[in-house]
Amino acid sequence: MLKKFLKATVFAVSLSMAGGMMIAPSLAEVVYNRGSAAEPESLDPHKTSTVYEAHVLRDMFLGLVTEDAKSEVIPGAAESWTVSDDGTVYTFKLRSGATWSDGSPVTAEDFVYAFQRLQDPKTAAEYASMLQKVKNAKEVNAGKMKPEELGVKAIDANTLEITLVAPTPYFLEVLTHQSTYPVSKAAIEKFGADWVKPGNLVSNGAYTLAEWVPNDHIKLVKNPKFYDAANVKIDVVNYIPTEDRSSAMKRYEAGELDSYDDLPTEQLTDLKAKFGDQVRVAPYLGTYYYAIKTSKAPWDNVELRNAVSMAIDRDFLAEKVWSNSMAPAYSMVPSGIEGYTTSPAAFAEESQIDREDAAKKILEKLGYGPDKPLKMEIRYNTSENHKNTAVAIQEQLKPLGIEVTLLNTDTKTHYGHLEQKGDFDVARAGWIADYNDPETFLEISRKADGHNYSDYDSPKFEELMNAATAAGGKPEERFKLLSEAEKVLIDDVGNIPLLYYNYHNIVSPKLAGFEDNVMDRHPSRFISKE
């Protein structure tokens, strides 16, 4: 998860500020100008929620475990770990001699502090739910227990023990998420909220923060104290936010960007013809959906929500709006998770004409039609792709007597509004898997989850999700319960799934190590450039 126009800084020659003058870097310095579709809201791992922030944080911090270029779990700050026979106790051995970028040692206590801070309700971390499987995490986050009672403890400086409430087969993948990164207690206590500013931010990953000019660039430089610094080939990574996708393509063609993490889909055919295999489009685990305010009249009527969902022609969106770079979606969980059976909407197999007829009857029954239109506002964050999607849906719903208005804001404002439980009718949202498991797509609809933008509240759904957690040691039973929970969510139209994501990257042939993967994660430490 727009138009933030960049200043006239020319990154094609990788210039940097020094003493008020623009100077060119050393000829030996390797610079990667990495285009991003949005500006990060924060660089505090506990204050972030989008993939745009995750990309930057992945370069600066190192969790207990991390991911390689193919997004497979590998050792991170911990060089090894063991799991108890019952699957509930993880013991991690940290790398001996590992340090923060300021030279101080990285210890087990740093992770204890970070995990407690994530769960502390005072932090108001949107991703506190990532550690919900840790013993007492929910109670701590709800203010019923003290952070010190969280099931995480330092056995010694290099040994960390984490106790879970139940076996969690995907727990190691959870620990690759940015919310589980360690943070420097000393820096936070010294600088407060300003600890994330250049010069204050202390990190333990492959890069450190050198500059952050909002809506212009974030400059990261190689961390010489990183344990694997000898194998990091890129010296400087400039994250350059360019929310206007068409402008980004012009900058890429001009050589100002070495890669960009989205594409204007209406240009996809031309881009493929011009750039060939530099354009990379393939499935990855994500669902593009509309949140619909289930707690607000008239959207609190499940029949009305279902009528709106049925009337949306997803095939048209996928084929015409997204140029077949996305797939029609009828469930919150995309296909591709081994062993899991999705629960699509009941009308998924019906023709679009039949769906529209059924939707029209429901609307007429509820008193809506051309003479008494149903007024609906769609909020979306700036992107040609999101705008074209909203406009198409606006046209699809018009014949049924649904009068749609559109409201566009930049990405930071858009998600800020949703996260703060602001008022809306329908809002564009997307969910990219935090880990390769169906639960990541369902947890966001739980009553207490900070990403439950729709205010969905179902005791039955909660009961099934809790049962799935309890069945953590029985994979087949767990997946069955999650599928049943998804069916409840879909039947209730807690959200309106529209499309399954493909990633849309464009990557310069000068880059090596930018490996395509289903999670669309590409740590800069594994990338090299001619």
Salt bridges, closest charged atoms under 4 A:
ASP44 OD2 - ARG117 NH2 2.77
GLU67 OE2 - ARG521 NH1 2.76
GLU126 OE2 - HIS451 NE2 3.12
GLU161 OE2 - LYS153 NZ 3.70
ASP194 OD1 - LYS197 NZ 3.37
GLU211 OE1 - HIS217 NE2 2.69
ASP216 OD1 - HIS217 ND1 2.92
ASP228 OD2 - ARG525 NH2 3.30
GLU243 OE2 - LYS4 NZ 3.75
GLU253 OE2 - LYS274 NZ 3.47
GLU256 OE1 - ARG251 NE 2.79
ASP258 OD2 - LYS529 NZ 2.94
ASP262 OD2 - ARG245 NH2 2.99
ASP262 OD1 - HIS504 ND1 3.67
GLU303 OE2 - LYS365 NZ 2.91
GLU403 OE2 - LYS375 NZ 2.73
ASP410 OD1 - LYS4 NZ 3.88
ASP423 OD1 - LYS296 NZ 3.18
ASP425 OD1 - LYS296 NZ 2.68
ASP434 OD1 - HIS177 NE2 3.27
ASP437 OD1 - ARG478 NH2 2.71
GLU439 OE2 - LYS133 NZ 2.48
GLU439 OE1 - ARG478 NH2 3.19
GLU443 OE2 - ARG446 NH1 3.54
ASP449 OD1 - HIS451 ND1 3.09
ASP455 OD2 - LYS293 NZ 3.49
ASP455 OD1 - LYS421 NZ 3.93
ASP457 OD2 - LYS447 NZ 3.69
GLU462 OE1 - ARG446 NE 2.89
GLU484 OE2 - LYS480 NZ 2.60
ASP491 OD2 - LYS487 NZ 2.68
ASP516 OD1 - ARG280 NH1 3.23
ASP520 OD1 - HIS522 NE2 2.83
